[in-house]
Amino acid sequence: MTLFQTDHKNKAFIITIAGFAGAEGAALFVEGLKKEVSKIDVKAFTLIADGTNMKTFKPEILPILEKSYQLYMSLGFKKVLVVSPASVTPRLQIKRVAKNVHFSGEFIGNLRDALTESAEA
């Protein structure tokens, strides 16, 4: 499940990702993301990808995750924050993938802290 939300008060565009990521949903995710992002001035917003409730990724999904990070970095947001999954295995997976693609965003512990950082940026 993926949810897009714009928080104008905190100048944050939030992507909530929960459960298991699947290859079949990748195209719909990208399409939905681009549609929602086109509605805001990305240079004034922080992108927050909230993966708190993500589950372990299957190995074939990791390349899709790499493309997601590359997409996040290419959209032109003021800042990119990723809320780390609560579970250890997906947390390690996303950090490894981020390193592989030279992810320029930051990892943060929870959504509340990400919103605070976004509002202060």
C-alpha positions in Angstrom: 0.0 0.0 0.0 1.3 3.5 -0.9 -0.3 6.8 0.1 0.7 10.2 -1.1 0.0 13.2 1.1 0.9 16.9 1.0 1.4 18.6 4.3 1.4 22.3 3.5 1.9 23.3 7.2 5.3 21.5 7.4 6.1 21.9 3.7 6.4 18.1 3.4 5.3 15.7 0.6 4.9 12.4 2.3 4.9 9.0 0.7 3.7 6.3 3.1 4.8 2.8 2.1 3.6 -0.2 4.1 3.6 -4.0 3.7 5.4 -5.8 1.0 6.6 -4.0 -2.1 5.8 -5.7 -5.4 7.1 -5.4 -8.9 3.5 -5.2 -10.3 2.9 -1.9 -8.4 6.0 -0.1 -9.4 4.6 1.5 -12.6 1.5 2.6 -10.8 3.6 4.0 -8.0 5.8 6.1 -10.4 2.7 7.3 -12.3 0.9 8.3 -9.1 4.0 10.0 -7.6 4.6 12.1 -10.7 1.0 13.1 -10.9 0.9 14.3 -7.2 4.3 15.9 -7.3 3.2 18.0 -10.3 0.7 19.8 -8.0 3.4 21.4 -5.8 6.5 23.5 -5.9 9.0 20.8 -5.1 11.8 23.3 -4.4 9.8 24.5 -1.4 9.0 21.0 0.0 10.8 18.1 1.7 10.1 14.6 0.3 9.5 12.2 3.2 9.4 8.5 2.3 7.8 6.9 5.4 8.8 3.2 5.4 8.1 2.6 9.1 5.9 -0.4 8.3 7.8 -1.9 5.4 8.4 -5.6 5.3 11.4 -7.5 4.0 12.0 -7.0 0.3 12.3 -10.0 -2.0 15.7 -9.9 -3.8 14.0 -9.2 -7.2 12.5 -6.0 -5.7 15.8 -4.4 -4.8 16.5 -3.0 -8.3 13.1 -1.3 -8.1 14.0 0.2 -4.8 17.2 1.5 -6.4 15.2 3.2 -9.1 12.9 4.7 -6.4 15.8 6.3 -4.7 17.1 7.6 -8.0 13.6 9.0 -8.7 13.4 10.7 -5.3 16.7 12.4 -5.9 15.8 13.5 -9.4 12.5 15.2 -8.5 14.1 18.5 -7.2 12.8 18.5 -3.7 14.5 20.8 -1.2 15.4 17.8 0.9 14.8 14.0 0.9 14.2 12.1 4.1 13.6 8.4 4.5 11.9 7.2 7.7 13.6 3.9 8.4 11.5 0.7 8.7 10.9 -0.5 12.2 12.0 -4.0 11.3 15.7 -4.7 11.2 15.9 -6.6 7.9 14.2 -4.1 5.7 16.1 -1.3 7.4 19.4 -3.0 6.4 18.1 -3.6 2.9 17.2 0.0 2.2 20.4 1.4 3.6 22.5 -1.1 1.5 20.5 -0.1 -1.6 20.9 3.6 -0.8 24.6 3.2 -0.6 24.7 1.4 -4.0 23.0 4.4 -5.7 24.8 7.1 -3.7 21.5 8.3 -2.2 21.9 11.9 -1.2 19.0 12.0 1.2 19.0 11.3 4.9 17.6 8.5 7.0 15.6 9.5 10.1 14.0 7.5 12.9 10.4 8.5 12.7 7.8 10.6 10.9 7.4 13.1 13.7 11.1 14.0 13.5 11.0 14.1 9.7 8.1 16.6 9.8 9.9 18.7 12.4 13.0 18.8 10.2 11.0 19.6 7.2 9.2 22.5 8.9 12.6 23.9 10.0 14.3 23.6 6.6 
